[in-house]
Amino acid sequence: MRTQVAIVGAGPAGLLLGQLLHKEGIDTLLLERRSAEHVSGRIRAGVLEPGTVNVLEHAGVATRLHAEALLHEGVEIGFRGRRHRIDLKALTGKSVTVYGQTEVTRDLIEARAAAGAPSVYEAEDVALHDMAGPSPLVTYRHQGVVHEVTCDFIAGCDGFHGITRRSIPAAALSVRERVYPFGWLGVLADVPPPWQELIYANSEHGFALASMRSPTRVRCYLQCDLDERVEQWSDERFWTEFRRRLGGDIGARVPNAPSIEKSLAPLRSFVAEPLRFGRLFLAGDAAHIVPPTGAKGLNLAVSDVFYLSEALRDFYRETPGERAESVLDAYSARALKRIWRAERFSWWMTRQLHRFPADAFDERLQQTELEHLFESHTAQASMAENYVGLPL
């Protein structure tokens, strides 16, 4: 088989890249090792930056989003029994959109099917060949049959544990990573949230996040030790601890709702660079991971594939030669500039809102930083600017 761009990974990054390239008349083949049902059922992020919404509009997949999503004009930060609202709209003129990654994925899957673009789910043993040459090859096995795909380019959108980044020689990548000494225990439940906007709470018992997916569904998180197990947390235990950390009148109104999904994830910051090796390009979680505190993971994946789609579009419009290659080379630097700014903000949010191993000096710095945030209009403006997302 022959295609122009082979996309490995059918999460939001791979699906969105395929949709953007389809609009430019560029052929793609999407390969995914999981089933379509598994991909569409994954529970992930739910806060979209204005720039992300703009890209989804450009891709033609924002109709249901505009009908069902929630607009949030602020977020609240809780600390030592106080809550302070960061007015995103007043400080930046922008709001964030609450619309679950599951819904984004569903919209993209439907759009790809409507376009008639080919996708292969449950593609096993995907392997990349001749990435440094002018005509790379991707092989995979599907239903017991081995297939070969020749292409112009390969897009690695297959996540942190995927094959694409691991196919690049170690000497060709620079990796920077920070692993945090805790994780997030998340619960999804069908219950109307007793809060209007997201609440990030730093309590003496650990971090908690009160989020939502709709007017009738909440997504809530607790900081927990890395050796914890989901099975140790009954619904009653989770909500009891959640109320304690959230505190105040809102915490008192949180019911013991039955969970429909419960998961535990470690937190890390990770960047591999550059994002290009020969004819292979990395995007999304294949290239970088941010702790979810700053709500940047899905938004960064969207900006990555938007930049990559523009680079590939411009390449195909150019006469083959040095200028066409320079268009491709520009993708990595352009994306990494935004990635590192989001990494900084996500690290800052994580550092200020979680309980770290006892260190009296760091604890006092954290207290001082949050008090400064509550009292300084400039500090609030900086946080708001980063939270709604820097320009694409």
SVG drawing of the C-alpha trace seen along z (x, -y; Angstrom):
<svg xmlns="http://www.w3.org/2000/svg" viewBox="-27 -44 51 59">
<polyline fill="none" stroke="black" stroke-width="0.4" points="0.0,0.0 1.1,-3.6 0.1,-6.8 1.6,-10.2 1.6,-10.2 1.4,-7.2 0.0,-8.2 0.8,-5.8 -1.7,-6.3 -5.4,-7.0 -5.7,-9.2 -6.8,-12.8 -3.4,-13.8 -3.3,-11.2 -7.0,-11.6 -6.8,-15.4 -3.7,-15.4 -5.5,-13.1 -8.4,-15.4 -6.3,-18.5 -4.3,-16.8 -7.5,-15.5 -8.7,-19.1 -5.5,-19.9 -5.9,-17.0 -3.1,-15.0 -3.6,-11.2 -3.1,-9.5 -3.3,-6.0 -4.0,-5.7 -2.6,-2.7 -3.7,-2.0 -2.8,1.1 -6.0,0.9 -9.6,1.3 -11.7,-1.6 -13.9,-1.0 -10.9,-1.1 -9.7,-4.4 -13.0,-6.1 -13.6,-5.1 -10.4,-6.4 -11.0,-9.0 -8.6,-11.9 -8.4,-15.7 -11.4,-18.0 -10.1,-21.6 -9.6,-23.1 -7.8,-26.4 -9.3,-28.9 -6.6,-28.0 -7.5,-24.3 -11.2,-25.2 -10.1,-27.3 -8.1,-24.3 -11.1,-22.0 -13.3,-24.5 -10.8,-24.7 -10.8,-20.9 -14.6,-20.9 -15.2,-18.9 -16.6,-21.5 -20.3,-21.4 -21.2,-19.2 -18.6,-20.9 -20.3,-24.2 -23.7,-22.6 -22.7,-20.8 -19.5,-22.2 -19.3,-24.4 -17.5,-27.8 -15.5,-28.6 -14.4,-32.2 -12.4,-31.5 -10.8,-28.9 -10.4,-28.9 -7.3,-28.2 -7.8,-26.9 -5.1,-27.2 -5.3,-27.1 -9.1,-27.4 -9.2,-30.3 -10.3,-30.2 -9.4,-32.8 -10.9,-33.1 -8.6,-33.8 -10.8,-35.7 -9.6,-34.4 -12.0,-36.5 -11.3,-39.8 -7.5,-39.2 -7.1,-37.9 -10.4,-38.4 -10.6,-34.7 -12.3,-31.7 -11.6,-27.9 -13.9,-25.3 -14.8,-22.1 -15.4,-19.3 -14.0,-15.8 -11.2,-14.2 -13.5,-11.3 -16.0,-13.5 -13.2,-15.1 -12.1,-11.6 -15.6,-10.6 -16.1,-13.6 -12.8,-13.0 -13.5,-9.3 -16.9,-10.2 -15.3,-12.9 -12.6,-10.4 -15.3,-7.8 -17.4,-10.4 -14.3,-11.4 -13.7,-7.8 -10.1,-8.0 -8.6,-4.6 -7.9,-3.5 -6.6,-0.2 -7.4,0.6 -5.8,3.6 -2.7,3.2 -0.1,5.4 3.7,5.4 4.0,2.0 7.6,1.4 9.2,-1.6 11.9,-1.2 14.2,-3.5 13.1,-6.6 16.3,-8.4 15.8,-7.8 13.5,-9.5 10.9,-6.7 10.2,-5.2 8.3,-2.0 5.8,-0.9 5.0,2.7 2.2,4.1 0.2,7.2 -3.6,7.2 -5.8,10.3 -2.7,12.5 -1.6,10.9 1.6,8.7 1.2,5.5 3.7,3.0 3.0,-0.7 5.4,-3.0 5.0,-6.7 6.6,-10.1 6.4,-10.7 5.6,-9.0 3.8,-10.9 4.4,-9.4 1.2,-10.1 1.2,-6.9 1.8,-8.2 4.5,-7.9 4.8,-4.1 4.4,-3.9 6.9,-2.5 7.7,-5.6 9.9,-7.5 11.6,-4.2 12.4,-3.6 14.7,-6.7 18.4,-5.9 19.1,-7.1 22.0,-9.2 19.7,-11.2 17.4,-12.3 17.9,-14.5 15.5,-13.5 14.7,-15.6 12.5,-14.3 11.3,-14.9 9.3,-12.3 7.1,-13.5 6.9,-11.6 3.1,-11.2 0.2,-10.4 -3.4,-11.4 -6.3,-9.2 -9.2,-10.1 -12.9,-9.4 -15.6,-9.9 -19.2,-10.0 -22.6,-10.9 -23.7,-13.6 -24.4,-17.3 -21.3,-19.3 -21.9,-21.6 -19.3,-24.0 -19.5,-26.3 -15.8,-26.3 -12.7,-24.2 -11.3,-24.3 -7.6,-23.5 -7.1,-22.9 -3.8,-22.8 -4.7,-21.3 -2.5,-20.1 -3.7,-16.6 -2.7,-16.9 -4.0,-18.2 -7.5,-17.9 -9.1,-19.0 -12.8,-19.5 -13.6,-19.3 -16.5,-18.4 -17.4,-17.1 -21.0,-18.3 -23.8,-19.7 -24.4,-16.1 -21.0,-14.5 -17.9,-15.3 -14.3,-14.3 -12.4,-14.7 -8.8,-13.9 -6.8,-13.4 -3.0,-13.4 -1.9,-10.0 1.2,-8.0 2.7,-6.1 2.4,-2.7 -1.4,-3.1 -3.8,-0.9 -7.2,-1.7 -8.6,1.3 -7.7,-0.3 -10.0,-3.2 -13.7,-2.5 -16.1,-5.2 -16.9,-6.2 -13.2,-6.5 -12.6,-8.7 -15.4,-11.1 -14.7,-11.4 -11.1,-12.4 -12.1,-14.6 -14.5,-16.5 -11.8,-16.9 -9.3,-18.4 -11.8,-20.6 -13.3,-21.9 -15.8,-24.7 -19.4,-24.9 -18.8,-23.2 -16.9,-20.3 -19.8,-19.7 -22.2,-19.4 -20.3,-16.7 -22.2,-13.4 -21.0,-9.8 -21.7,-9.2 -21.0,-5.8 -18.0,-6.0 -18.3,-4.9 -14.5,-5.0 -11.6,-5.1 -7.9,-5.3 -4.5,-6.1 -1.7,-7.9 1.8,-8.9 2.9,-12.5 5.9,-13.3 7.4,-16.0 9.1,-14.7 10.4,-16.2 12.3,-14.4 13.8,-16.6 14.2,-17.3 10.7,-16.2 12.1,-15.2 14.3,-12.2 14.6,-11.9 11.0,-11.4 9.6,-10.7 7.9,-13.4 6.8,-13.1 3.7,-14.8 1.7,-14.7 2.5,-12.3 5.0,-10.5 7.2,-13.6 6.3,-15.1 4.4,-14.6 3.2,-17.3 1.7,-16.8 -2.1,-17.4 -2.2,-20.2 -1.9,-22.9 -4.4,-21.3 -1.9,-21.3 -1.6,-17.7 -4.4,-17.6 -3.9,-21.3 -0.2,-20.7 -1.0,-17.7 -3.4,-19.9 -0.8,-22.6 1.8,-20.0 -0.4,-18.5 -1.6,-21.9 2.0,-23.0 2.9,-19.7 -0.1,-19.8 1.0,-23.3 4.6,-22.1 3.4,-19.1 1.0,-21.3 3.7,-23.8 6.1,-21.0 3.7,-19.6 3.1,-23.1 6.8,-23.8 9.0,-22.7 11.1,-19.8 14.5,-21.1 16.2,-22.9 13.3,-25.3 10.8,-22.4 13.1,-20.7 13.5,-23.9 9.7,-24.0 9.8,-20.6 12.8,-21.5 11.0,-24.4 8.3,-22.2 10.4,-21.0 11.7,-24.4 8.2,-25.9 6.5,-23.2 9.2,-23.0 9.0,-26.7 5.4,-26.2 6.0,-22.8 8.6,-24.2 6.5,-27.1 3.7,-24.7 6.1,-22.5 7.2,-25.4 3.6,-26.4 2.6,-22.8 5.7,-22.4 4.8,-25.7 1.2,-24.7 2.3,-21.2 4.9,-22.7 2.5,-25.2 -0.5,-23.0 0.8,-19.6 2.3,-18.4 5.9,-17.4 8.1,-15.4 8.7,-17.5 11.0,-20.4 10.3,-23.4 12.1,-25.8 10.1,-24.7 6.8,-24.7 7.3,-28.3 8.2,-29.3 5.0,-27.6 3.0,-29.5 4.7,-32.8 4.1,-32.0 0.4,-31.4 -0.1,-34.4 1.6,-36.5 -0.8,-35.0 -3.8,-35.9 -2.6,-39.5 -0.9,-40.4 -2.9,-41.4 0.3,-40.9 0.8,-37.4 -2.9,-36.5 -2.6,-37.9 0.5,-35.7 -1.3,-32.6 -4.4,-33.4 -2.4,-34.1 -0.7,-30.7 -3.9,-28.8 -5.9,-30.0 -3.0,-29.1 -0.3,-31.1 -1.1,-32.0 -0.6,-29.3"/>
</svg>
